[in-house]
Structure formats: C-alpha cells, structure tokens
C-alpha cells in the first residue's frame, strides 16, 4: 500500500483525481488508467484553500496537466457559515412578511431556560424589504407584482452596498413568475448583485424554511463564486480539466451548478466518506453500516440501512435557523484530532468544540500550539508514536504533547496519563451520543450495524465507539485518512428535484400528478445535458405523504411507469409501513394527503475499482510500543505493524497498532483484526455481544 514507489507511473498519463479539503488536512486520491492508486495528505491552508489543493497535487507527484477528471470535496461553505464569514444579504419579501426571519418558530432548545436568546438570522431587519405582490394558495395571482417597489428596494440595497439579494414571495413554489421577474429587474438595475430566488432554491411549502434557506444560499454565493472561479482558473492554467464539486446529497456537479446553488454543498466534504462506505459495504456484503469519520476538527456520522444512506431535507445553521435542501443525513459535532481540552467555570473537563485546526495545530505538531488536544492525549498514551510521521510529513513532538496535557492535569490535580485518558473518554462519549441519535433515537438497534471508521483519527477511536454502543465489528477501510476523497471519485452525478402540491386523497388528479412528474423529469434531462451527458439519467420518483391533519410528512417511493390509482395506493402502503417503523403506530383507515413530489436523477460519471491484495505470511512487527489503555492495566507492551506489510487473510490479536502514512489503527485488548482481500481491516470482538 505504499504509494511513493508508484508516483512516477502517473506522469504523462490521464488521471482521475479527488481532493477533499478539511479544516486540518487536504486529502488526495488519484487513479491512473492502469488502476494504480496514489494518495497524499497535506495540511490545509484556511487562508487560501486552493493552495492546499495544489500542495496535495504536488506532494502526490502529479502533473496537473495529466488530470482529466478532478473532483473536489470542500468544507469552505460550512466554515463560512460557522464563522459567519459570508456576504451581507438583503431580502425582498411579500408585503406584510418583513419580519418572518425574526419571528422564526416558537421552538426553544430548553423550555424553561429564561436566559436563552433567540439567534439572529443573517439579514439585518433594515435590509428586509417589502414588495407589493401576492400569489394565492393555488398559484393564482391575487395582486400583481409592483415593479416600482422592486426598483425602490434594489436602489436602497445598492446604495447600502449589499452584494447579495434573496427573493422569497408567498406561494412562489406554486407560481414562480413574480420571483423570476424580480430577478430580471435586479439584474437590470444592479447587474453586479448576486441573486437567489426561493422557487429555485427550495420550491416547497413552509415559508420560513424556504426564506431561511434562500438567504443562506445567497449569503454563500459571492465567496463561493470567487473561490470556484479562482480554482477553475488555476487548474485551467496548469492544464487540468474543469473540476467537479461534491454535493451534500452524495452526488457531484459542475462548478457552474455549484455557483448557482452553493447551499447544496454545505456537506460537500463529509458526503464523500458516506459514498465510499456504501461501496465498501456492498463489496463486503454488509447491508447495515454506521460511519464514523473523525478528522482534525469534526466528527461526522451517517447511517446506511439496507444499502441506502439516510437522507434528510433539513439541518440547522444553529438552533432555529433551518437549512432545507436534500442532503445525506450526516450528524456532525466539533470533535476531532484538534479538539481542545479545557476546564469550564465549574472545574469540569471539556473537549471541543474549539479546535486547534491546521494553524497552529495540536501542541505535538511543533508549530506553536500550546493547548492540549485529543491528538496530544493519544501521543501521551503512546497510541500515536513519534517514530511515524502524521500524514507522512508531521513529526510529532512528544515532549510538547506531554507539556500541554500536563497543564490540564495540574488544573485537575490528576495524573498525566489519567488526564489524557479522560480527554479521550469525554471525546468518545460525545461521539457515541451523536451515533445514538441516528440509531436508538430512531428505534434502531446499533448492535445490528457494523461501524466503518475512517478519517485521520477514526481508526484510533473506532473500537471504543463500537464498545460504547454494543457493536461487535469495526471496518477500517483502505486509505482511511483519504477515504472521503475516494468517495468523491466514486460518486455519481446526482440532482434532486421537488415540487409542492398539497392534495387530499379525495382530490387526487392523476393527470396533474403525472404532469408534475413530467415537468421535474424534463428539468432533470435538461440539467444532465448541461452536465455533459449524452444519455438521459436514471430517474427515481417518490412522494411525501402524511395523514390528514398532520404537519409533517414522510417520503415513500413511487413505482416506475404510468401513474395510476394503484401506484398511489402503493405509495400509501409504503408510507404506513415507514410510519409504523419510525413511530410505532399507523392508521390504515385514515385519510391522507400528498404534499411534495420528488425526482432523483443520477448517472455514473466515473468508476473506481479498489485493487485486490496478495495473500502471504503474517509480517513481523516493526517495533513494540508501550501503550496506556486504562487505569487498571496501565502501560501494556503492544506490537506495531506497518499496514503496507500486511497481506490478505493476515490476522492480528490485540493489543496491537497498525500504522500508515494517513492514519493509525488501534486494536485494543479483546479485539482481533483480519485483513480482507482488498486490504480492508475487519476488527471484531465478542465482548459486546447480546
């Protein structure tokens, strides 16, 4: 699995390349025409993300001119939202709804917290402007659009120097004429402004979610546009092909589409890991998977049940500020290799969400960091050995790690190793709780799932996360530190389309339903032509359905072919089954309503086949380390192996450590590890059995 010997083979050849840029590292995976894989990992450059991309390309020994297929997963959009680093935004809304974003919903995170302050949205009230217009609940025009009001509002926003304008009118998802005309007027009066209209960003009922998402989309547009334009220019000047961008829904898109709707890339980086996990699960014949992606700044988890990744149409920027767009249901928290340990006002040890990031990074990086992180704790406990460079380039400084953790120990009046172990236990507990939200809270038994652990720190923590949830199998895939980049190359081009039309079962007009789906499918075919596909995409249809009187709906698949009364009845039966699974009950005799019609369009753009590895005898360990596992056993002599020395069917009994440039795998006591035919490590234990 060593890559340095293979780098020269990619020169002067056409290569497929993916780079996943995270908060700490930028990860590269490349495949040449002969199927040879090359990997590289470099520190990210937050001040200029594209520089980290080219650093990874250079470290991989690649000639940019030989790159014919380039896919990019990025956290740039996510970081902009977290840091509130987007553009100033103006909002044009229907008269009478100026304060929609300020009113929000009546939800509260804690019902009895009298000190809670509702978070502010991204639009200043003074920049939320009203326009006389009104579309009715059936799409009819109740009041014509006042172009004079639009001109007045645009003039004010232009005078204020607001570069981004969101347009969200009532019931525009049923009739978008007023929003489209408003966009035309903005382009005429203020050509340099960026514009997003809600009927394109999120064409669904619920005006608050639609307004919020449209604002967030245009909030990201100016900087995302500059970032992607610069990246395209630099790649073109270097002779590489135009990049594709990883979408939050697990597909890829051209930069043109990414610039049009940047809100669709807020899960861009983590989505790649889910797609790669799905491929590994299919290869191994495992249907139920939980992913655990632990990078430098965050922990991301997703559920794959029956070989279908969990999807959602909503997440939150922070409590009460929704982002509604089709995406993989990835739950993220601030827990990673750079998560800082700190003491709160009550003297309690906390870990994260603050992160040392790539600059300066954990104390053990020797780059000026002084605050203890989880990586420093792993160094103190011997789980990360300074004899092996992190990411192939970072020389770990053990003394700096010990000094940083000792500062925390002194505050707690605890031993050094006890403190380091506590830091990791707290971090593992936080991650396990996130995983419970995806399983136990949804009526699923985590013990029925296998855990795929990846990211730079995932294989270090995987067994402990499994133990916390009673799971007995952990899979550490090949190239775990660049696994999300691998998923970017494996991803299909995918688009999600949706149209709201709330219809009671007594009033279902099959011709109208068919026409709505035909409209969505026509858009899909047109978009795929723009993406460069000569053939039409694979189309999958579904309907959001609910019992009459409910406020929320569930998605159910619609059979292919002609839409008939029986196919609608089949959707209803699927809805009943899913409702019972999620909530424990269903009403087969109750009336129902169709709410949203959906189409997913997908087409494979590139394929990546992981090569098989040879069988052979078990290798000798490269050294024996002294590893601290817990207070009871203390330091334990532990064999350390290089992953590149392992062969198919080799077995390792814990405690053991497997090192490679991009990650380190910890096999605790009572665990065994077996190398699968493609190089995936399958760790198992009987300690967590039912």
Secondary structure as UniProt FT lines:
FT   HELIX           4..10
FT   TURN            11..12
FT   STRAND          15..21
FT   STRAND          25..32
FT   TURN            33..34
FT   STRAND          37..43
FT   HELIX           46..48
FT   HELIX           49..59
FT   TURN            60..61
FT   HELIX           64..66
FT   STRAND          67..74
FT   HELIX           76..83
FT   STRAND          89..94
FT   TURN            95..96
FT   TURN            98..99
FT   HELIX           100..103
FT   TURN            111..112
FT   TURN            114..115
FT   STRAND          123..131
FT   STRAND          134..135
FT   TURN            137..138
FT   STRAND          141..143
FT   HELIX           147..159
FT   TURN            160..161
FT   STRAND          164..168
FT   TURN            170..174
FT   HELIX           177..189
FT   TURN            191..192
FT   STRAND          194..197
FT   HELIX           198..201
FT   HELIX           207..237
FT   TURN            238..239
FT   STRAND          243..246
FT   TURN            248..249
FT   STRAND          252..254
FT   HELIX           255..260
FT   HELIX           262..265
FT   TURN            266..267
FT   HELIX           268..284
FT   STRAND          289..294
FT   STRAND          299..305
FT   TURN            306..307
FT   STRAND          308..309
FT   STRAND          311..312
FT   STRAND          315..318
FT   TURN            319..320
FT   STRAND          321..323
FT   STRAND          327..328
FT   STRAND          331..333
FT   TURN            337..338
FT   STRAND          339..343
FT   TURN            345..346
FT   STRAND          349..355
FT   TURN            357..360
FT   HELIX           363..365
FT   HELIX           374..380
FT   TURN            381..382
FT   TURN            386..387
FT   TURN            391..393
FT   HELIX           398..412
FT   HELIX           416..438
FT   HELIX           440..442
FT   HELIX           446..448
FT   STRAND          450..454
FT   TURN            456..457
FT   HELIX           458..469
FT   STRAND          473..476
FT   TURN            478..479
FT   HELIX           480..482
FT   HELIX           483..490
FT   STRAND          493..504
FT   HELIX           505..507
FT   HELIX           510..530
FT   TURN            531..532
FT   STRAND          538..547
FT   TURN            548..549
FT   STRAND          554..558
FT   HELIX           565..583
FT   TURN            588..589
FT   STRAND          592..603
FT   STRAND          623..630
FT   TURN            631..633
FT   STRAND          634..642
FT   HELIX           643..645
FT   STRAND          651..653
FT   STRAND          656..660
FT   TURN            661..662
FT   STRAND          663..667
FT   TURN            669..670
FT   STRAND          672..675
FT   TURN            677..678
FT   STRAND          681..684
FT   TURN            687..688
//
